[in-house]
Amino acid sequence: MRFFVPLLVLVLLAGCVLTDEYGNPVSRKVVAGETVFEAVVPLTVVEKTLKALVKGSVYESGEQVSVFGTCLDGDDQPLNGTFASLSSWYPNGTVFFSNVSMGELQQGYYLYTGAMESVSGTYLTELTCHVNGSAAVARAFGEWQNPVWVGRINETQVAVANVSYNLQVLGQNVSDQFEITWGLIESVNTTINVSYTNLSQQIYEVGQIANNSVDRNDSYIVQLILNLTSVVTPPANGTLVNHTESADPPIYLKMWNIRVDAFDGSRQVSYPDVTCMINTTQTTTPVQMTVQGEHFVYNEKVLYPSGDFSWTVACYWL
């Protein structure tokens, strides 16, 4: 008679992990003498996005540079424990400065200040945002510029300022030269007026002598003298005519003007019936005044202090 003995085989599967229906690992515990299996649900880790931003501008050599940057999360909100550094490169690509700490204006907002270099061109900038206790960083790239045209504007301003100064100096020199030239012209005018008066007197006297000594119809010399006397006013005959004067107050180195009106009783008279002569501190002999309509006028530049300048006018019947 044969007997069959049951064989119990235990198969161990190495490396197998028990999970629940959602794939979560299951742990085995013994509670109150009973075996309990419990799913282990991992905690969800919430990560914040870190982003960087940097801004630059245009500057001229020596000007104060201000570079602004931010280190914020994905919602543009500050993160605790952030700090920022800045690096910059010259226009040719060589390093200007590297990893310079930026000042914190408020949480998440940073500022770098420094002097603009004299090298013209565009400078690359790199802002790096860091988080304390973390290797995470965020970078942003920007630029600032020192363009050639900024220097040219400054050179133009200097050139315009120099031109303005030179024009002022030139204007002063022209004014000074004008005063000197005008004084010389007035001196010449005075000499011409005196010479004209003397010449008129001499021609008239010669004409009178010639008329008394030769036959005017047969003398060619007398005819020439008569032609001269026809264009030159003869001197007054000595009979005074009443007159009124309207004169400017004399001012040193300024033109002085006077107007004279002659009267026969209440009737105004003028050239060719009357002539008026004037003598000033600056004339050595009386000068014939210029006829202007019914008036007689005269002007000259005052070369004496106002208190030392004076004049006299006399009008005569011709």
One Martini backbone bead per residue (centre of mass of N, CA, C, O) as a GRO file, in nm:
protein
  318
    1MET     BB    1   0.098   0.035   0.023
    2ARG     BB    2   0.047   0.366  -0.066
    3PHE     BB    3   0.180   0.689   0.028
    4PHE     BB    4   0.091   1.042   0.019
    5VAL     BB    5   0.305   1.333   0.054
    6PRO     BB    6   0.282   1.654   0.100
    7LEU     BB    7   0.427   1.939  -0.074
    8LEU     BB    8   0.575   2.234   0.046
    9VAL     BB    9   0.619   2.532  -0.146
   10LEU     BB   10   0.843   2.811  -0.117
   11VAL     BB   11   0.824   3.121  -0.291
   12LEU     BB   12   1.071   3.364  -0.348
   13LEU     BB   13   1.051   3.704  -0.442
   14ALA     BB   14   1.287   3.894  -0.549
   15GLY     BB   15   1.230   4.250  -0.560
   16CYS     BB   16   0.954   4.280  -0.457
   17VAL     BB   17   0.680   4.523  -0.453
   18LEU     BB   18   0.430   4.640  -0.273
   19THR     BB   19   0.114   4.759  -0.403
   20ASP     BB   20  -0.129   4.944  -0.481
   21GLU     BB   21  -0.372   5.045  -0.710
   22TYR     BB   22  -0.183   5.334  -0.740
   23GLY     BB   23   0.138   5.257  -0.679
   24ASN     BB   24   0.181   5.255  -0.386
   25PRO     BB   25   0.354   5.176  -0.138
   26VAL     BB   26   0.370   4.885   0.088
   27SER     BB   27   0.341   4.824   0.431
   28ARG     BB   28   0.434   4.616   0.709
   29LYS     BB   29   0.225   4.554   0.994
   30VAL     BB   30   0.192   4.495   1.358
   31VAL     BB   31  -0.133   4.488   1.506
   32ALA     BB   32  -0.240   4.323   1.761
   33GLY     BB   33  -0.123   4.053   1.609
   34GLU     BB   34  -0.165   4.193   1.330
   35THR     BB   35  -0.149   4.214   0.993
   36VAL     BB   36  -0.056   4.527   0.823
   37PHE     BB   37  -0.131   4.713   0.532
   38GLU     BB   38   0.042   5.024   0.414
   39ALA     BB   39   0.025   5.305   0.239
   40VAL     BB   40   0.275   5.516   0.085
   41VAL     BB   41   0.249   5.872   0.055
   42PRO     BB   42   0.398   6.099  -0.108
   43LEU     BB   43   0.521   6.410  -0.098
   44THR     BB   44   0.465   6.715  -0.237
   45VAL     BB   45   0.680   6.921  -0.427
   46VAL     BB   46   0.717   7.275  -0.416
   47GLU     BB   47   0.822   7.483  -0.678
   48LYS     BB   48   1.005   7.775  -0.754
   49THR     BB   49   1.038   8.030  -0.973
   50LEU     BB   50   1.337   8.175  -1.113
   51LYS     BB   51   1.384   8.520  -1.214
   52ALA     BB   52   1.553   8.749  -1.439
   53LEU     BB   53   1.632   9.116  -1.456
   54VAL     BB   54   1.773   9.369  -1.686
   55LYS     BB   55   1.884   9.723  -1.699
   56GLY     BB   56   1.973   9.986  -1.928
   57SER     BB   57   2.171  10.252  -2.100
   58VAL     BB   58   2.275  10.584  -2.182
   59TYR     BB   59   2.617  10.712  -2.188
   60GLU     BB   60   2.882  10.909  -2.077
   61SER     BB   61   3.178  10.988  -2.002
   62GLY     BB   62   3.172  10.978  -1.639
   63GLU     BB   63   2.903  10.888  -1.593
   64GLN     BB   64   2.644  10.772  -1.407
   65VAL     BB   65   2.570  10.441  -1.349
   66SER     BB   66   2.244  10.259  -1.383
   67VAL     BB   67   2.161   9.926  -1.273
   68PHE     BB   68   1.875   9.724  -1.303
   69GLY     BB   69   1.728   9.451  -1.095
   70THR     BB   70   1.565   9.120  -1.075
   71CYS     BB   71   1.433   8.868  -0.822
   72LEU     BB   72   1.178   8.649  -0.918
   73ASP     BB   73   0.900   8.493  -0.965
   74GLY     BB   74   0.647   8.382  -1.177
   75ASP     BB   75   0.462   8.625  -1.020
   76ASP     BB   76   0.643   8.871  -0.941
   77GLN     BB   77   0.766   8.773  -0.664
   78PRO     BB   78   0.930   8.765  -0.391
   79LEU     BB   79   1.215   8.601  -0.250
   80ASN     BB   80   1.360   8.438  -0.014
   81GLY     BB   81   1.713   8.479  -0.010
   82THR     BB   82   1.802   8.680  -0.222
   83PHE     BB   83   2.069   8.756  -0.463
   84ALA     BB   84   2.300   8.982  -0.648
   85SER     BB   85   2.497   8.988  -0.956
   86LEU     BB   86   2.754   9.155  -1.165
   87SER     BB   87   2.848   9.162  -1.514
   88SER     BB   88   3.105   9.288  -1.754
   89TRP     BB   89   3.165   9.397  -2.102
   90TYR     BB   90   3.332   9.501  -2.343
   91PRO     BB   91   3.295   9.560  -2.678
   92ASN     BB   92   3.547   9.340  -2.730
   93GLY     BB   93   3.492   9.111  -2.475
   94THR     BB   94   3.619   9.208  -2.232
   95VAL     BB   95   3.658   9.236  -1.901
   96PHE     BB   96   3.540   9.463  -1.667
   97PHE     BB   97   3.352   9.292  -1.462
   98SER     BB   98   3.296   9.051  -1.175
   99ASN     BB   99   3.071   8.969  -0.945
  100VAL     BB  100   2.908   9.218  -0.843
  101SER     BB  101   2.752   9.346  -0.593
  102MET     BB  102   2.423   9.433  -0.531
  103GLY     BB  103   2.204   9.652  -0.433
  104GLU     BB  104   1.928   9.663  -0.207
  105LEU     BB  105   1.624   9.817  -0.223
  106GLN     BB  106   1.450   9.553  -0.218
  107GLN     BB  107   1.289   9.278  -0.232
  108GLY     BB  108   1.422   9.176  -0.550
  109TYR     BB  109   1.578   9.463  -0.571
  110TYR     BB  110   1.845   9.605  -0.780
  111LEU     BB  111   2.176   9.795  -0.769
  112TYR     BB  112   2.407   9.955  -0.994
  113THR     BB  113   2.704  10.166  -0.951
  114GLY     BB  114   2.897  10.384  -1.179
  115ALA     BB  115   3.142  10.462  -1.405
  116MET     BB  116   3.186  10.562  -1.718
  117GLU     BB  117   3.357  10.469  -1.968
  118SER     BB  118   3.555  10.583  -2.252
  119VAL     BB  119   3.457  10.351  -2.407
  120SER     BB  120   3.310  10.294  -2.698
  121GLY     BB  121   2.984  10.141  -2.691
  122THR     BB  122   2.873   9.807  -2.613
  123TYR     BB  123   2.769   9.666  -2.305
  124LEU     BB  124   2.772   9.372  -2.144
  125THR     BB  125   2.527   9.215  -1.923
  126GLU     BB  126   2.513   9.014  -1.606
  127LEU     BB  127   2.256   8.869  -1.421
  128THR     BB  128   2.265   8.706  -1.092
  129CYS     BB  129   2.057   8.482  -0.925
  130HIS     BB  130   2.026   8.399  -0.580
  131VAL     BB  131   2.000   8.134  -0.321
  132ASN     BB  132   2.005   8.061  -0.018
  133GLY     BB  133   2.116   7.727   0.008
  134SER     BB  134   2.145   7.729  -0.316
  135ALA     BB  135   2.220   7.640  -0.663
  136ALA     BB  136   2.024   7.823  -0.770
  137VAL     BB  137   1.984   8.004  -1.083
  138ALA     BB  138   1.950   8.329  -1.252
  139ARG     BB  139   1.961   8.479  -1.582
  140ALA     BB  140   2.050   8.807  -1.727
  141PHE     BB  141   2.059   9.009  -2.024
  142GLY     BB  142   2.234   9.314  -2.121
  143GLU     BB  143   2.281   9.679  -2.164
  144TRP     BB  144   2.519   9.940  -2.230
  145GLN     BB  145   2.598  10.281  -2.352
  146ASN     BB  146   2.879  10.457  -2.547
  147PRO     BB  147   2.833  10.645  -2.785
  148VAL     BB  148   2.973  10.851  -3.020
  149TRP     BB  149   2.743  11.074  -3.033
  150VAL     BB  150   2.774  11.175  -2.743
  151GLY     BB  151   3.058  11.302  -2.781
  152ARG     BB  152   2.971  11.491  -3.015
  153ILE     BB  153   2.776  11.661  -2.855
  154ASN     BB  154   2.985  11.768  -2.655
  155GLU     BB  155   3.168  11.898  -2.872
  156THR     BB  156   2.950  12.089  -2.981
  157GLN     BB  157   2.903  12.247  -2.720
  158VAL     BB  158   3.191  12.354  -2.699
  159ALA     BB  159   3.199  12.495  -2.975
  160VAL     BB  160   2.961  12.687  -2.925
  161ALA     BB  161   3.085  12.827  -2.678
  162ASN     BB  162   3.332  12.936  -2.831
  163VAL     BB  163   3.180  13.101  -3.041
  164SER     BB  164   3.031  13.282  -2.843
  165TYR     BB  165   3.284  13.405  -2.718
  166ASN     BB  166   3.412  13.512  -2.982
  167LEU     BB  167   3.175  13.701  -3.050
  168GLN     BB  168   3.202  13.879  -2.802
  169VAL     BB  169   3.489  13.972  -2.858
  170LEU     BB  170   3.435  14.082  -3.141
  171GLY     BB  171   3.218  14.285  -3.059
  172GLN     BB  172   3.403  14.452  -2.876
  173ASN     BB  173   3.617  14.520  -3.089
  174VAL     BB  174   3.425  14.658  -3.288
  175SER     BB  175   3.330  14.873  -3.093
  176ASP     BB  176   3.607  14.998  -3.042
  177GLN     BB  177   3.676  15.054  -3.341
  178PHE     BB  178   3.431  15.233  -3.395
  179GLU     BB  179   3.503  15.458  -3.202
  180ILE     BB  180   3.770  15.527  -3.337
  181THR     BB  181   3.666  15.569  -3.628
  182TRP     BB  182   3.454  15.787  -3.561
  183GLY     BB  183   3.654  15.991  -3.451
  184LEU     BB  184   3.808  16.026  -3.718
  185ILE     BB  185   3.570  16.114  -3.892
  186GLU     BB  186   3.501  16.365  -3.722
  187SER     BB  187   3.772  16.501  -3.766
  188VAL     BB  188   3.745  16.519  -4.073
  189ASN     BB  189   3.479  16.676  -4.084
  190THR     BB  190   3.584  16.923  -3.938
  191THR     BB  191   3.806  16.989  -4.143
  192ILE     BB  192   3.620  17.017  -4.388
  193ASN     BB  193   3.439  17.241  -4.279
  194VAL     BB  194   3.662  17.445  -4.236
  195SER     BB  195   3.774  17.442  -4.527
  196TYR     BB  196   3.512  17.525  -4.664
  197THR     BB  197   3.479  17.795  -4.525
  198ASN     BB  198   3.751  17.914  -4.611
  199LEU     BB  199   3.711  17.876  -4.916
  200SER     BB  200   3.458  18.045  -4.945
  201GLN     BB  201   3.585  18.307  -4.847
  202GLN     BB  202   3.815  18.324  -5.059
  203ILE     BB  203   3.643  18.316  -5.316
  204TYR     BB  204   3.477  18.561  -5.256
  205GLU     BB  205   3.711  18.764  -5.232
  206VAL     BB  206   3.824  18.718  -5.512
  207GLY     BB  207   3.567  18.796  -5.664
  208GLN     BB  208   3.558  19.089  -5.566
  209ILE     BB  209   3.830  19.176  -5.675
  210ALA     BB  210   3.775  19.103  -5.970
  211ASN     BB  211   3.524  19.283  -6.011
  212ASN     BB  212   3.701  19.558  -5.943
  213SER     BB  213   3.954  19.505  -6.173
  214VAL     BB  214   3.778  19.374  -6.404
  215ASP     BB  215   3.636  19.258  -6.691
  216ARG     BB  216   3.392  19.023  -6.677
  217ASN     BB  217   3.348  18.980  -6.997
  218ASP     BB  218   3.683  18.932  -7.056
  219SER     BB  219   3.735  18.739  -6.807
  220TYR     BB  220   3.825  18.412  -6.743
  221ILE     BB  221   3.885  18.420  -6.442
  222VAL     BB  222   3.617  18.540  -6.351
  223GLN     BB  223   3.439  18.309  -6.463
  224LEU     BB  224   3.549  18.093  -6.279
  225ILE     BB  225   3.477  18.233  -6.012
  226LEU     BB  226   3.172  18.245  -6.067
  227ASN     BB  227   3.132  17.939  -6.079
  228LEU     BB  228   3.221  17.888  -5.788
  229THR     BB  229   3.019  18.089  -5.643
  230SER     BB  230   2.758  17.924  -5.740
  231VAL     BB  231   2.842  17.661  -5.535
  232VAL     BB  232   2.923  17.870  -5.310
  233THR     BB  233   2.853  17.992  -5.014
  234PRO     BB  234   2.837  18.284  -4.897
  235PRO     BB  235   2.879  18.488  -4.665
  236ALA     BB  236   2.762  18.669  -4.434
  237ASN     BB  237   2.657  19.016  -4.380
  238GLY     BB  238   2.596  19.044  -4.040
  239THR     BB  239   2.289  19.007  -4.015
  240LEU     BB  240   2.089  18.919  -3.777
  241VAL     BB  241   1.889  18.632  -3.682
  242ASN     BB  242   1.646  18.496  -3.539
  243HIS     BB  243   1.644  18.207  -3.310
  244THR     BB  244   1.606  17.850  -3.257
  245GLU     BB  245   1.674  17.569  -3.029
  246SER     BB  246   1.735  17.199  -3.074
  247ALA     BB  247   1.901  16.996  -2.833
  248ASP     BB  248   2.101  16.769  -2.728
  249PRO     BB  249   2.244  16.611  -2.485
  250PRO     BB  250   2.559  16.580  -2.397
  251ILE     BB  251   2.752  16.276  -2.477
  252TYR     BB  252   3.002  16.084  -2.432
  253LEU     BB  253   3.065  15.934  -2.742
  254LYS     BB  254   2.819  16.081  -2.876
  255MET     BB  255   2.579  16.190  -3.071
  256TRP     BB  256   2.517  16.531  -3.165
  257ASN     BB  257   2.215  16.736  -3.192
  258ILE     BB  258   2.092  17.015  -3.400
  259ARG     BB  259   1.821  17.262  -3.426
  260VAL     BB  260   1.741  17.541  -3.648
  261ASP     BB  261   1.527  17.839  -3.633
  262ALA     BB  262   1.437  18.106  -3.840
  263PHE     BB  263   1.331  18.462  -3.782
  264ASP     BB  264   1.096  18.715  -3.908
  265GLY     BB  265   0.964  18.745  -3.649
  266SER     BB  266   0.699  18.514  -3.727
  267ARG     BB  267   0.869  18.438  -3.975
  268GLN     BB  268   0.995  18.185  -4.143
  269VAL     BB  269   1.337  18.134  -4.231
  270SER     BB  270   1.566  18.055  -4.508
  271TYR     BB  271   1.709  17.910  -4.741
  272PRO     BB  272   1.870  18.174  -4.925
  273ASP     BB  273   1.835  18.409  -4.699
  274VAL     BB  274   1.969  18.214  -4.482
  275THR     BB  275   2.228  18.155  -4.239
  276CYS     BB  276   2.400  17.910  -4.027
  277MET     BB  277   2.624  17.914  -3.749
  278ILE     BB  278   2.870  17.700  -3.579
  279ASN     BB  279   3.024  17.670  -3.244
  280THR     BB  280   3.244  17.450  -3.083
  281THR     BB  281   3.473  17.306  -2.881
  282GLN     BB  282   3.573  17.134  -3.156
  283THR     BB  283   3.590  17.412  -3.308
  284THR     BB  284   3.788  17.670  -3.452
  285THR     BB  285   3.551  17.741  -3.649
  286PRO     BB  286   3.290  17.827  -3.804
  287VAL     BB  287   3.002  17.632  -3.908
  288GLN     BB  288   2.804  17.538  -4.156
  289MET     BB  289   2.488  17.461  -4.173
  290THR     BB  290   2.249  17.237  -4.259
  291VAL     BB  291   2.002  17.203  -4.491
  292GLN     BB  292   1.650  17.118  -4.377
  293GLY     BB  293   1.449  17.267  -4.532
  294GLU     BB  294   1.355  17.500  -4.277
  295HIS     BB  295   1.623  17.399  -4.158
  296PHE     BB  296   1.902  17.366  -3.929
  297VAL     BB  297   2.179  17.136  -3.916
  298TYR     BB  298   2.378  16.945  -3.661
  299ASN     BB  299   2.663  16.710  -3.615
  300GLU     BB  300   2.848  16.541  -3.345
  301LYS     BB  301   3.099  16.403  -3.167
  302VAL     BB  302   3.162  16.364  -2.832
  303LEU     BB  303   3.506  16.430  -2.694
  304TYR     BB  304   3.392  16.547  -2.432
  305PRO     BB  305   3.296  16.614  -2.153
  306SER     BB  306   2.988  16.730  -2.098
  307GLY     BB  307   3.080  16.986  -1.919
  308ASP     BB  308   3.292  17.084  -2.173
  309PHE     BB  309   3.048  17.126  -2.363
  310SER     BB  310   2.987  17.369  -2.628
  311TRP     BB  311   2.778  17.636  -2.791
  312THR     BB  312   2.723  17.845  -3.094
  313VAL     BB  313   2.469  18.050  -3.261
  314ALA     BB  314   2.439  18.207  -3.596
  315CYS     BB  315   2.222  18.416  -3.790
  316TYR     BB  316   2.206  18.524  -4.142
  317TRP     BB  317   2.192  18.738  -4.391
  318LEU     BB  318   2.247  18.716  -4.754
   0.00000   0.00000   0.00000
